[in-house]
């Protein structure tokens, strides 16, 4: 007789972990292609080579699989932006590095597809945008807030409200360039246009951070 404990243990075997990853990868492809509502679990199972019973065992439902996919993709996309920064690097250089990383994410086709999907499906599934922000933008803004707060405490810049400045910086990086690209109103910018945008936004933020 298989107990609940036995089943939980089986979920963590390398074989089951591989099946789980295969289903998440297949789900990402199907969801990006068809959207959440029109995506078929049967198509996901066929692409992953698994079974419906395994899918339900691992994720519980279509919604559970969707949430797992969003959580993993957001974490993978945003991880480089939340890595620790050298403490003695000059603020402009650090902000430029963060801005380049952030623009790399914003211009990434898969990240844009994820954004479109979450915004489109969020009306019917309000918890999905919550997951997206918790796993994606929120950690980036939190890391920036800590970084700017540390600079303020050390007297390197004047930034008494590091949260507001971090939020403003991330918002400015998106701006018109991102929204016109992600909605298909224009083609993606080339490297030179992206770099000009980055330098303008970094200049604006540096003006906010009057030296201490």
C-alpha positions in Angstrom: 0.0 0.0 0.0 1.4 3.4 -1.0 1.1 6.1 1.7 0.9 9.8 1.3 4.4 10.0 2.7 5.6 7.6 0.0 4.0 9.7 -2.7 5.6 12.9 -1.4 9.0 11.2 -1.3 8.5 10.0 -4.9 7.8 13.6 -6.0 11.4 14.5 -5.1 13.2 11.7 -7.0 15.4 12.8 -9.9 13.1 11.0 -12.3 10.0 12.9 -11.0 11.9 16.2 -11.0 12.8 15.6 -14.7 9.1 14.9 -15.5 8.1 18.0 -13.6 10.6 20.1 -15.6 9.5 18.6 -18.9 5.9 19.5 -18.1 6.8 23.0 -17.2 8.8 23.5 -20.4 5.9 22.0 -22.5 3.4 24.2 -20.6 5.5 27.3 -21.4 5.5 26.6 -25.1 1.7 25.8 -25.2 0.7 28.7 -23.0 2.8 31.2 -24.9 1.3 29.9 -28.2 -2.3 29.6 -27.2 -2.8 31.5 -24.0 -4.0 29.9 -20.7 -7.7 29.4 -21.6 -7.2 27.7 -25.0 -4.2 25.7 -23.9 -4.9 22.0 -23.7 -3.6 19.7 -21.0 -3.6 16.9 -23.5 -1.3 18.8 -25.7 1.0 19.6 -22.8 1.2 15.9 -21.9 1.9 14.9 -25.4 4.7 17.4 -25.8 6.2 16.5 -22.4 5.9 12.7 -22.8 4.2 12.4 -19.5 0.7 11.5 -18.4 -2.4 13.3 -17.1 -2.2 11.4 -13.8 1.4 12.6 -13.3 0.4 16.2 -14.2 -2.4 16.2 -11.7 -0.1 14.5 -9.1 2.5 17.2 -9.5 0.5 20.3 -10.0 -3.1 19.6 -9.0 -4.7 21.4 -11.9 -4.2 23.4 -15.0 -4.0 26.6 -12.8 -1.4 24.9 -10.6 0.7 24.1 -13.7 0.4 27.7 -15.0 1.4 29.1 -11.6 4.4 26.8 -11.4 5.5 27.8 -14.9 5.2 31.5 -14.2 7.0 31.2 -10.9 10.0 29.4 -12.4 10.2 31.6 -15.5 10.1 34.8 -13.5 12.8 33.6 -11.1 15.0 32.5 -14.0 14.6 35.8 -16.0 15.0 38.1 -13.0 17.8 36.2 -11.1 20.8 38.0 -12.7 19.2 41.4 -11.6 19.0 40.5 -8.0 22.6 39.2 -7.6 24.8 41.1 -5.1 26.6 44.2 -6.4 30.2 45.1 -5.6 29.9 47.4 -2.5 32.6 49.9 -3.7 31.6 50.2 -7.3 30.6 53.7 -8.2 26.8 54.3 -8.3 26.6 55.3 -11.9 28.5 52.2 -13.0 26.3 49.9 -10.9 23.1 51.6 -12.0 24.2 51.2 -15.6 24.8 47.5 -15.1 21.4 47.1 -13.5 19.8 49.1 -16.3 21.4 47.0 -19.0 20.3 43.8 -17.3 16.8 45.1 -16.9 16.6 46.2 -20.5 17.9 42.7 -21.5 14.9 41.2 -19.7 12.4 43.7 -21.0 13.5 43.1 -24.6 13.6 39.3 -24.3 10.9 37.7 -26.4 10.0 35.1 -23.8 9.8 37.7 -21.0 7.5 39.8 -23.2 5.4 36.8 -24.0 5.1 36.1 -20.3 4.1 39.7 -19.6 1.4 39.6 -22.3 0.0 36.4 -21.1 -0.2 37.4 -17.4 -1.8 40.7 -18.3 -4.3 39.0 -20.6 -5.2 36.2 -18.3 -5.1 38.3 -15.1 -8.7 39.5 -15.6 -10.0 36.0 -15.2 -7.3 34.8 -12.8 -6.4 37.7 -10.5 -3.9 35.8 -8.5 -1.6 35.3 -11.5 -0.4 38.9 -11.7 0.3 38.7 -7.9 2.5 35.7 -8.6 4.2 37.5 -11.5 5.0 40.6 -9.5 6.1 38.6 -6.4 8.5 36.5 -8.4 9.6 39.1 -11.0 9.6 42.9 -10.6 9.3 42.9 -6.7 12.7 41.2 -6.0 14.4 43.5 -8.5 13.0 46.6 -6.8 13.7 45.3 -3.4 17.4 44.7 -4.3 17.7 48.2 -5.7 16.0 49.6 -2.6 18.6 47.9 -0.4 21.5 49.1 -2.6 20.4 52.7 -2.6 19.6 52.6 1.1 23.1 51.4 1.8 24.6 54.2 -0.3 22.5 56.7 1.6 23.6 55.4 4.9 27.3 55.6 3.9 26.8 59.2 2.7 27.7 58.4 -0.9 24.4 59.7 -2.3 21.4 61.5 -0.8 18.5 59.1 -1.1 16.2 59.2 2.0 13.4 57.4 0.2 15.2 54.6 -1.6 12.0 52.7 -2.3 10.5 55.6 -4.2 13.7 56.1 -6.3 14.0 52.3 -7.0 10.4 52.1 -8.1 10.9 55.3 -10.3 14.0 53.8 -11.9 12.4 50.5 -12.8 9.3 52.4 -14.2 11.4 54.7 -16.3 13.4 51.8 -17.7 10.1 50.4 -19.1 8.6 53.6 -20.4 7.3 54.1 -24.0 10.1 52.0 -25.5 9.0 48.8 -23.7 5.3 49.3 -24.1 5.3 50.0 -27.8 7.6 47.0 -28.4 5.7 44.5 -26.2 2.4 45.5 -27.8 3.7 45.1 -31.3 3.4 48.8 -32.2 7.0 48.9 -33.2 9.9 46.6 -33.9 12.4 45.9 -31.2 15.1 48.5 -30.7 18.6 47.9 -31.8 21.5 47.9 -29.4 22.4 51.6 -30.0 18.8 52.7 -29.2 18.7 50.6 -26.1 22.0 52.0 -24.9 20.9 55.6 -25.5 17.8 54.9 -23.5 19.8 53.4 -20.6 22.2 56.4 -20.4 19.3 58.9 -20.4 17.5 57.0 -17.6 20.7 56.6 -15.5 21.4 60.4 -16.0 17.9 61.2 -14.6 18.4 58.9 -11.6 21.8 60.3 -10.8 20.3 63.8 -10.7 18.0 62.5 -8.0 20.9 61.2 -6.0 22.6 64.4 -5.1 26.0 63.6 -3.5 26.0 63.5 0.3 
